[in-house]
Amino acid sequence: MWGVAERKTSRFGRDLDMDDLYDQIDTLRGYVQDLSRGADKSAGHGYERARDFATGAAHDAEETMKYNLPASLVIAMGLGVVVGYFLRRGTE
């Protein structure tokens, strides 16, 4: 059984051109580098878009709170009461 495997691997090694193998490895390395650069750029653009969206949403929320100050205070107080209730209930 091992003899068959050894014959197959020795035949493979005999037909193998090492220079061609090195060229293929270099080509693959180039492809991987290109893919990683592309992924890095995509992640950077996604981060910028998410940051811009979050900044815009925070600014809009701040403006809404400024223009609706009484309602904002009531909502904040209500949320505080609800959170306090659950925290107190969780410790008992």
C-alpha positions as CSV (number, residue, x, y, z in Angstrom):
1,M,0.0,0.0,0.0
2,W,2.8,2.5,0.9
3,G,4.7,1.5,-2.2
4,V,1.9,2.8,-4.4
5,A,1.8,6.1,-2.6
6,E,5.6,6.4,-2.9
7,R,5.5,5.7,-6.6
8,K,2.8,8.3,-7.2
9,T,4.6,11.0,-5.2
10,S,7.9,10.3,-6.8
11,R,6.3,10.5,-10.2
12,F,4.7,13.8,-9.2
13,G,8.1,15.2,-8.0
14,R,9.8,14.1,-11.2
15,D,7.3,16.0,-13.4
16,L,7.4,19.1,-11.2
17,D,9.2,22.1,-12.5
18,M,10.4,24.1,-9.5
19,D,10.8,27.4,-11.3
20,D,7.2,27.1,-12.6
21,L,6.1,26.4,-9.0
22,Y,7.9,29.5,-7.7
23,D,6.3,31.6,-10.4
24,Q,2.9,30.3,-9.5
25,I,3.5,31.0,-5.8
26,D,4.6,34.6,-6.6
27,T,1.5,35.1,-8.8
28,L,-0.7,33.8,-5.9
29,R,1.1,36.1,-3.5
30,G,0.3,39.1,-5.8
31,Y,-3.3,38.1,-6.0
32,V,-3.6,37.8,-2.2
33,Q,-1.9,41.2,-1.7
34,D,-4.4,42.8,-4.2
35,L,-7.3,41.2,-2.4
36,S,-6.1,42.4,1.0
37,R,-5.6,46.0,-0.4
38,G,-9.1,45.9,-1.8
39,A,-10.6,44.6,1.4
40,D,-8.7,47.3,3.4
41,K,-10.1,50.1,1.1
42,S,-13.6,48.7,1.4
43,A,-13.4,48.5,5.2
44,G,-12.1,52.0,5.3
45,H,-14.9,53.3,3.2
46,G,-17.5,51.4,5.3
47,Y,-16.0,52.9,8.5
48,E,-16.2,56.4,7.1
49,R,-19.8,56.0,6.0
50,A,-20.8,54.5,9.4
51,R,-18.9,57.3,11.3
52,D,-20.6,60.0,9.1
53,F,-24.0,58.4,9.6
54,A,-23.5,58.2,13.4
55,T,-22.3,61.8,13.6
56,G,-25.3,63.0,11.6
57,A,-27.7,61.0,13.7
58,A,-26.2,62.4,16.9
59,H,-26.4,65.9,15.6
60,D,-30.0,65.4,14.5
61,A,-30.9,64.0,17.9
62,E,-29.2,67.0,19.6
63,E,-31.1,69.5,17.5
64,T,-34.4,67.7,18.1
65,M,-33.7,67.8,21.9
66,K,-32.9,71.5,21.7
67,Y,-36.1,72.3,19.9
68,N,-38.3,70.1,22.0
69,L,-36.7,70.6,25.4
70,P,-39.8,70.0,27.6
71,A,-40.6,66.7,25.8
72,S,-36.9,65.7,26.0
73,L,-36.8,66.2,29.7
74,V,-40.0,64.2,30.3
75,I,-38.7,61.3,28.1
76,A,-35.3,61.4,29.9
77,M,-37.0,61.4,33.3
78,G,-39.3,58.5,32.2
79,L,-36.4,56.5,31.0
80,G,-34.6,57.1,34.2
81,V,-37.6,55.9,36.3
82,V,-37.9,52.7,34.1
83,V,-34.2,51.9,34.3
84,G,-34.2,52.6,38.0
85,Y,-37.2,50.3,38.5
86,F,-35.5,47.4,36.6
87,L,-32.2,47.9,38.4
88,R,-33.8,47.9,41.8
89,R,-36.0,44.9,40.9
90,G,-32.8,43.1,39.7
91,T,-31.0,43.5,43.0
92,E,-33.9,42.2,45.2
